[in-house]
């Protein structure tokens, strides 16, 4: 089978890890895979290209002509490639079917977030500098009144023009051109995320992300672990580190692995709280080093402000027998409910966080526990490859 993979970035975050892992698994199984990223299309587009990137559409057409793929698998196509590439693939597929050559290439999409149902990828809006998680069901039926409401809503915390750009891209791509109906099948990595998409009128199936452990590390008992907790991930506003530090228990140590635009603000918040001696910022480090740190910690803590679907680092924690402390949101809470290997807390609630930290750090997570073992088994390489090929073949 020949597969063309589309993704905005060649490297960066969790979606790129999934793209790399899937490409490797497919190649090892004997399939031909080509990955086309925004770097292959001239890099980030201007304002018009953000809504409809003609350069990316031409690059996709050339790639399809060269590879003649059986499947085009789109991942994140919102920041650089633009959703217009979905229309390009669908037009080629439909023309092939009309000419009697069959319905190919098959268009498969992985929805790592909520762009299909909301102008903001985290399904959030930002009223008066705050943050509100939106219900996609409220925006399901598009109408003139709904469009007016959307124009009055702030979809990006940084600036009004970014908010307008996100709304324009979403409205043009998915409400006018209806490109969210272009894929033959849409998959997402968790049941909570799939339910959110369905509430917004998008049918989705669940295919858990592939989990590839970064080495085989023994599970350490609580007594052998550090008393410190670990935050691992991009230090960006949506990841919630600044808000976490505002309510962080003053008697607990925290190691931060990752970097980003919110790091200076997070360091300033630790200073303001008088806990700078307990919060260590290590910056961006290799993935294996992060897993080592998580494996030796009392617990992994996450603080995302939006209902993330399936964070890879959370699975890494479970594989090392490390309990997790996560917000009661989306796929993070879903993982705790599924495995019992951690505690959830209410965002911005200091007492709730302190209680979750105390209970989680006293836990022992057994990787042989049926719930943990099953969660990891359903995400192992062979299970993911079988599910992925079933999507490709339309089974």
Secondary structure, 3 states (H helix, E strand, C coil): CEEEEEECCCCCCHHHHHHHHHHHHHHHCCCEEEEEEHHHHCCCCCHHHHHCCHHHHHHHHHHHHHHCCCEEEECCCCCCCCCHHHHHHHHHHHHHHHCCCCCCCEEEEECCCCCCCCCCCCCEECHHHCCEECCHHHHCCCCHHHHHHHHCCCCCCCCHHHHHHHHHHHHHHHHHCCHHHCCCEEEECCHHHHHHHHHCCCCCEECCCCCCCCCCCCCCCHHHCCCCEEEECCCCHHHCHHHHHHCCCCCCCEEEECCCCCHHHHHHHHHHHCCCCCEEEEECCCHHHHHHHHHCCCEEECCCCCCCCCCHHHHHHHHCCCCEEEECCHHHHHHHHHHCCEEEECCCCHHHHHHHHHHHHCCCCCCCCHHHHHHHHCCCHHHHHHHHHHHHHCC
